[in-house]
Amino acid sequence: MPRWIGPVIAVILLFAAIYAIKGILLPFIAGLAIAYFLDPAADKLESWGLPRWLATISILIAFFIFATLIIALIWPLAASQFSGIAQALPGYVAKVKPLVLDLVDQAGPERAKELVSQITNRLAEMAGQLAQDLITGGLALFNLISLLLITPVVAFYMLRDWDRMTAQIDSWLPRKYEPVIKSLLQESDTVLAGFVRGQVLVVAAEAVLYAVGWSLLGLDYGLILGLLAGLLAFIPFVGPLFAVAMSLIIAIGQFGDNYLMIAAVFSVFLVVQAVEGMILQPRFIGERVGLHAVWVLLAVFAGGHLMGFVGVLIALPVAAVIAVLIRFTLKQYLASDLYHAGGAAADEEQVQDTRL
């Protein structure tokens, strides 16, 4: 049996196990992400002479105190707005429906009106179900509690043992291929660091810009819509489209046929997207991730299809690492005899044809 069969089977079994337990992975992925994000700070404190365990405790305490303060400041207002928007959304959809039907009646056939009616009715049902889930969602509450309790524990152990775990993994690498594997791991780390740390800053900036812009316009639930739009920015393309759709539904339901205000709400979205494209993305993320737009869309939808919300969260980091491996494989292929085989003969034949 070829030697590579064993590692391939082990990798397949690992992915199968991860897929089987995808429903409980969120607190562990969150803890791992926090540890990865804070590891440079822990290394810095350790270089100043602090024991690793003390550096870990100090950094995590500071991190969770800061996060708790932020949540405490915005949670009362955000919670009331979120509950309000969930209950009011069916009414907003009902107000939007006649306007859309009127536009379709002026421009489209009867079948189009029927389709719009079905869509708006379905949106109203989904909105009502969302409100009910928020009010009676015991499972969501359990998931939130598990996230709050388990994530700090996972983050502590991962951050405390990060250097030891990475050293252990290094010791398992095959000696012959160790330099190549370490080079790939370093490139992957650079890509992930650029994405994770940059995306956190981009999401925070967009949340503030959306919330301030829509609140200043007097849009109902502008604060929670802005925060939601900012948080959804970590899902490229899909997140911003969902956010602007929600804001326009609220705007049309609130302002009716005041198209100037509706345009102003939409202009906030356009301005924030322009700021993201021209300032935030180049400044905080730049070309370090290096993923094509189509690859990004495929990664997000594939992650969501395979693992739900957890899959969406990890889609881009996983896609970035896969892209590093693909670039390495392509580079090896272009430098191989397989690519260059027959090249000299083909060039000679081309020269002879030219002489003829």
CORJO-V31175 format. One record per helix or strand. SS is the DSSP state (hx for helix, st for strand). FROM is the first residue (numbers start at 1). LEN is the number of residues. Records with the same first field share a line. If there is no record, write none. Layout:
SS=FROM-LEN  FROM-LEN
//
This chain:
hx=4-17  22-3  26-22  52-56  110-27  138-23  162-11  175-42  222-13  238-18  259-27  293-42  337-4  343-13
//
